[in-house]
Amino acid sequence: MIRQSSPFKLFKQKKQFDYWILTFAILFSLFGILMIFESSNVIAFKQFGDKYYFIKEQLKWFGLGLIGLIVTSFISYKRFYNWSFPLLILTIISLLMVFIPGVGIKTLGASRWLNIGFIKFQPSEMAKLVIIFYLSAWFSNKETSRLLPFLLLISLVVGLVVIQPDLGTAIILTFIAIILYFLSGAKIWHFLMLIPAILFSVLGLIITSVYRFRRFTTFLNPNSDPLGASYHIRQILISLGSGGFWGLGLGSSRQKYQYLPEASTDSIFAIVGEELGFIGSAVLIILIIFFLYRLFLIARKAQDRYGFLMASGIFAFFASQMLINLGAIVALFPLTGVPLPFISYGGSNLVVSLTVVGIILNISLNQNQKS
């Protein structure tokens, strides 16, 4: 049993946080703000007459994310056990509300955002976090015959994301759920059945959507339709290739002059490669791997099953997004619109990512306390 601590001891316990994770989260976010300015100042000036527009917006979200980080780092992660079901219901309602005219925001044919007055928020980003809360709470109790309820729940949440449409986020949600289901001690035959079913489902979604099918075919053959469907990936590869070994230098990107689509969001790593070269890109990837390793250590040392599952879900949360984004940039995967956590422009993802860091810090704090 963990002994109760006085408020004074609580501040002393801050020394037991995993400072590596905290440091990297802040450094990645600040580096992201720098690269967002580098990649967006041209289009920001053209669209808004202010080359600092996007970094001003990102700084606002960074401030909100820091508040989320601080608050969750001092809230015991065990409290989320009881909050997980209400948060799940709220998330499902939010995912439905994006389709309501006047509340949901439809942009370029996608209904992914909610307008809640002073901010615009993407409920699917919150869904990534809430699915970790709920499945960790559910799977922390040993139970038989939960495959069907698990499939029904995931089908509901992922299905609402798919019809927005947002296949990239749907894949991440599925990945997190499968990892947690596996770690809960599920039978091996469940995975022998689930993995092919998931692959066929993704393939079906690709085939039945003209837009997705074009992205998939250009992934298989990037030289097809160079001014159309394959334009994006070709510009990414040009950007990476232009950087060479040392890079063109900060501020010297040519692709940011509206040659590279989504330069400050999904494709921001291409600008990193162009301006900082192979060396800068390699250093960033090494730091990302070290960040993920620290998350792995916290999950391995968690003091209880719930903490282990939650930390593992957080590891899957970051690892899946980083792997899919970087893999798509170097043409190992099709482009899916998945952002690079902390670094890509996007308020919802940044706030949720920093909030998740606060939770993992609290798990690391609790596992270091004396029993």
N, C-alpha and C positions, 0 to 999 in steps of 0.2 A: 504494500500500500504506500502511496506517495504521501509524504508528510506535508501538512499545510504550511505555506510560507507566508511570512509577513510581507506587506507592501515593500519594505526596504530590501528584503531578500530577493523580491521579484526583480528589482533593477540589477542586483548583483548577478542574477542568473542570466542576464543578457550576455555575459561573457561566455556562456556556454552555447550560444547560438553558433550555427555553422557559418562563420563569417566569410568563407569562400563563396558560398552560394549567394549571400547578400551582396558581397562585393561584385561578383560577376553580373548579377541581375542589374545593379545600378550602372556598371560600366557598359554592359550591352545596351541598355536603354539610352545612355548618353551618346554612345557611338552611333546608335540608330538615329538619334536626333540630328547628329552631324551629317550622316549619310542621307537622311531625308532632305536636308537643306541642299546638299550637293546634287541630288537627283531631281529635285522638284523646283528649284528657284526659277528656272526658265518658264515652265508651264504656270507656276504660281503668279509670276509677273504678267504673263499673257492673259490669264483668266481673271485675276483679282487685282492687278496693278500693285501687288505687294509680294516681293520675292520671298518674304519671310512668312507668308500666310500659313503654309503647311507645318512649319516647325512651331509656330505659335499655337496651332491647334494641338500638335503632338505634346507640347509642353503642358498644356492644360490637362490632357489625359494622363501625362506622366505624374502630375501633382495628385490627381485623383487615385492613380495606381499606388503611389507612395502611401497615401492615407489608408488604402485597403491593405497594403503590406503591413503597416504598423499595427493596425487594428487586429488583423488576423494572427499576427505573430504573438499577441498577448491574450488571445482567446484560445482556451484549450481545444485542441482538435477534436477531443471526445464530445464536445458540445454538438458538433455537426451530426453526430449519430442520431440525435432526436430531431434535428432540424432538416434532415435529408428528405423525408417524405413531403413536408410542406413546400420545400424548395423545388422538389420534382414537379409537384402539381402546378406551382407558379411558373415554372419554366415551360411546361406543356401549354399552359394558357398563353404565355408570351409568344411561343412559336405559332400558335393559331392566330394571334392578334396581328401578325405581320400581313395577313391577307385581308384585313379590314380596311377599306378605303378611309383615308383621313387619319388613321392611326399608324398603319403600316406604310412604309415608303417603298415605292416601286421604282427601281432604277435599272435601265438597260434590260428590261424584261425580267428582272429578279426582284422578289419581295423578301428582303432579308433584314430590314431595319424597322425599328419602332421609333416614332417621334413622341417623346414623352416631355415635350415642352422645351426645357432648356438644353436638352441633349438628344442626340440620336444614338440608339444603341442596337447592337446585333444580338438577339436572344440566343442564336446558335452558339455564340462564344460562351455564354453562361451555361449552355447545355453541356459543354465539355466538362466544366467544373462540377455541375450538379450530378452528372452521371457517375462521377468518381465518388461523391458523397454517398449517393444512394446505394450503389453496388457494393461499396466498401462496408456500409452498415449491414446490408442484406447478407453478404457473403461472410461476414465475421461470425455468423452463427452457422453451425453445421446443420445441413438440411439435405434431404434426398428428393429426387424428382422435381428439380426446379428448372430443368431445361426449357420446358414449354413456357412457363411464366417469363423466364429470361428472354426468350425469343419474341414473345408478344410485346414486352416492354421496349426492347431495342428496336423492333420493327416500327412501333409507334413513334418513338423519338426520332430515329433515323429517317423514317418515312416523311415526317413533317419537314425535315431539313432538305430531303431530296426534292420535294415538290416546290421548294422556294425559287429556283433550284440552286443547290450548293453541294455538288458531289464531293468536293474536297473535304469539307467539314463532315459530311456523312461518313466518309472513309475513316477519318480520325476518330469519330465517335464509336464506330464499329471496332476499330483497333483497340481503343481503350477498354471497351466492354469485353472483348475477347481475352485480352491480357488478364483482366481481373477475374474473369470466369475461369481461366486456366489456373491462376494462382489460388483460387478458392478450393482446388482439389477435385475439379471435375474429371469425369472419366475420359480416357483417351479417345474412345470411339465417338464421343461428342464432337471432338475436333476433326476427326476423320470425316465426319458428316458436315460440320459447319464450314470448314475452309473451302471445299469445292462449291458449296451452296452460295457462299459470299462471292467467290470469284465469278460464278455464272450470273449472279445478280448484277454485279458491276458491269460485266460484259453486256448483259441485257440492257442496262441503262445507257451504255455507250451506243449500242446499235440503234436504239429507239430514239435517240436524239441526234439531229443533224449536226448541231454545234459540237457535241461531244465526239461524234463519229469523225468529224473533220480533224479535231485535235488529236484523236488517236491515230488516224492515218498519217498525219504529218509527223507524229512521233516515230512511226515506223519508217517514214521516208521524208526527212526534213527538206529535201530538194524539190518536193512537189509543191506546186502553187506558191512560189516564193514571194509573190506580192499579195497573197491572200491568206489562206489558213495557216501556212507555215511561216508567215512573216515574223510572228512574235519570237518563235524559237530561233530563227535565223539571226534576228537582231541581238538576241541574248548571246548567242555563240560569237557573233562579231564583237560584241562588247567585251566578253571574256578574252577573246583572242587579241584584241587591241591592247589590253593591259600588259601583255608580255610577262616578263619575269619580275620587273620592278614596278610596273604600273606607270600611268601617264602623270600621276601626281594629283593631289586633292584639287578639285575645281577644274580639272582638265578633261573631264568626260565629254565626248562628242555625242554619245548616244542619248544624253539627257535632253538634247535639242529636239525632242519629240520624235526621235527615230525609234526609241525603245518603248513599247507599250508598258504601262504599269510600272514605270521605272522606280517609283518610290514605295510601291507596295510589294506585289508578288515577285518582281524582278530586281529588287534592290541589291541582291548579292551580285548581279551582273555589273552594277555600277561599282561595287566594292572591288571586283576583279579588274575592272577597267582602270580605276584610279589608283589602286594599291597593288595591283599585279598579283602574280602567283604567291609571292612572299606574304603580302598582307592577307590574302584569302586563306592561305595555309595556316597562318597564325590564328585567324578568327576561328577556323574549323577546329584547331587544336584546343582552343579555349572552350569552345562549345562541348567538345568531347570531355574535357575535364569537368565542366559544369554538370554534365550528365552523370559522370562518374561519382561526383559528390552526392547527387540525388540517389544513385544506386546504393551508396554506403548508408545513407540514412534509412532507406527502406530495409536493408539487411539487418540493421541494428535496432529497428523499431521494437518498443517494449511490449507491444501486444498485437494481436491479429488485426485489429481494426487499423492501428497505426501503420502496420506493414502493408495492408491493402491500399490504404489511402496514399502512402508514399509511393507505392508501386504504380498506382494510377496516375500520380503526378509525373513520375518518370515517363510513363507512356504518353502523357499529355504533351510534354516537351519533345521527347524523342521522335514521336510520329510526325509532328509538324516540321521539326528541323530536318528530318530525313527526307520527307516528301518535298519540301521546298528546295533544298539543296540538290536533291536527286533530279528534280525537274529542270533546274537551272543548267545542269551539266548533261541534260538529255538522257538521263537514265530512266526517268519516268515521264509520262505525259504531263503537260501543264494542267494543273487543277485549281489554281487560284488560292493555294494555301499560303498564308503569310509566314515570314520568318520571325518567330517570337522575339519581342523586345526591339527588333531592328526595323521591320517593315512599318510603314505608315498605317495607322489604324488604331483608333481609340479603344474600341471594345476589346480587342485582343491584348493590347498593352495593359489595360486595367486588370483584366482577368489573369494575365500572366504574373503581374506583380502581386496580386492578391494570393495566387497560388504559392508564390515564393514565401509569403508570410505564413501560410499554413505549414509548409515544409520546415520553416524555421522553428515553428512551435513544436513540431514532431521531434526535431533534433534537440530542442531544449528539454523536452520531457524525457527523452531517452538518456539524457546526461544527468538528470536529477537522481539523487540517492534515494533508495527505497527505504 
